[in-house]
Amino acid sequence: MPKIFLRGTHSNIAKQFYENSEHQWILSDQRILECFKLVLETLNKNKRMQSFLKNSLFIRTNGSYACAITGKKIVILIYPELISIMKSNNYKQAVAVLLHEVGHIILDHQQRDITNTMAQIEADLFSSELGYGEYLFDFLNERNQGPQIQKRLQALKHVLKKSALF
């Protein structure tokens, strides 16, 4: 495995991640690879998230943006719209969305009795706590559709103001 894949992450976790046959699509494009390097570097700072990385699959498929599913394996579906953002100058927005999806899993949203809006806000704040709140805010603001997005933007704006990033 070329060292470029391992820079900035624990080599064993990164090696396992990139060697997984389901992740070969990530290696096909330098911009996509850069996004996942940022995701791995961000998540690799915490033992619980290292375990998440070992047990997760990021699958390219059709649909809108991304979706997280738990089961025997954790699966995060990556849709064409998000791949387009990964390849753009706004690639950090894609990283923010991926971290948002990870947040749904880490925060155990499929097992908790909370509203969809609250689950979205919690996952947004998870992404924000990892340093990608500003990028997620921009992503949501550009796609501002409906009252749920407004509530999410309001929650992110509140957190970003408190951290003086806004």
N, C-alpha and C positions, 0 to 999 in steps of 0.2 A: 504494500500500500504506500503510495507516495506520501512523503512527510507533510505536504501542503494540507492534506486532509486532517492531520493530527495536531497541527499548530494551534495552541491556545485551548486545547481540551485535554482531558485525561486520555492518553493514547488507547488504552484498552476499551473504554466505552465508545470512543469515536470509531475505532477499528471495527468493533462489533456492529455498530450502527451502520457504517458504510458498506460493510461486507454482506449485510443482509440482502438477499436477492430481491426483496420487496423495495429496497431503497436504491437500486441501481439507476433508476430514472433520475435521481437527484444528481448523480455524477455526470449526466449527459449535458449539463449546461452550467457554465461557470457562475452565472448570476444566481441560479437556484442553489448551487453548492454554497455560495457565499451566505445566502439566507440561512441555510441549515447550519453552517458553521457558527453563525451568531446565535441561533437557537441552542445549539449544543453548548457553546461557551456560557450562555446565560443560565441554562438549566443545570449545568455541571457543577455549579457552585454550592449545591445542596444535596446531601446524601439521598433524601427521599426522591428528589428529582432525577438523580443518577439511576435509581431503581426504575423510575418511570421510563427513562430512555431505554433501558435494557429490555423492557417488556412492551414496547410500543412499536407500531408500524405506521408509517406515513404513506398512504396509498394514493396514487394519482388516479382520478376518476372524473366523471362528468357531473355537473351540478353547479351550485353557486358558492364560491369562496371556500369554506371549509366546514367540517363537521366532526365531532368526537363521539366515539362509540366504545363502550366497555363490554367486556366479555372475558373469554379465556385470555385473549390478547387485547391490548388497548389499540384501537385503530383510529387514526385521524385521517379523514378523507380530504384530499387536496383537489380542488376543482379548477378548471381552466382559467377562470377569472383571477384566482389567487396566483396561479402560475404566471399569468401576464403581469401582475403587479410585482412578483419576484424578479422578473426580467426588466423592470422599469427603473427609473431613477427613484421611485418611491418604494424601493424594496424593503425598507425598514417598516413600512406599513404592513407588508406581508408578514414580517417577523412578529409584529405586534398581534396580528390576527392568529398566527400559529400559537403564540404564547397564551392568547385568550382561550383557544381550544384546549390547550394543556390545562389551563385553569379549571375548565369544566370537569376534567378528570380528577385533578388533584383535590378539588373542592367537593368531589363526590356528588355532583348535581343529579346524577341519575338515581341516586338512592335517597335523596332528601326531598322533603315535601315543601318546595318553595315555588313561587311563580316563575314563569319563563323570564319575565322582566328582571326579577331579582337575580336569577341565575346569570343572566347576561351582564348585569351590573357587577356582580361578584367576579365574574371571569374578566371583565374589563379592568377591574381594580387589581386583579392578580397580574395581568399584563403590565399595568402601570407600576406596581411595586417592583417589577423586574426591570424597570427603566424604559418601558416602551409606551407609556401613557400618552405622551404627546403625539406619537405616530398613530396610535389607535384613534385618538381624538380626530386627527386629520382624516383618517380613513372613514370614520363614521360621518364626519361633517360633509365630506364630499359625496356621500351616499345618503344624505339626510332624507329618510323616508318614514314619516309617521311618528306617532307619540312615543313609542318605545325607544326609538333612536334619540329623540329629544331628551328623555329621561336619562339615557345612558350618557349622552353628551354633558348634561347638567352634572351628573355624578363625577364624571372624569374631570370636568372643569373645576369643580370644588376641590378635588384631590390635588390637581395640578397647581391650583392657586396656593394651596397650603404648602406645597413643596417648592414654591417659587419658580416653577418651570413654565408658567403660563403668563 
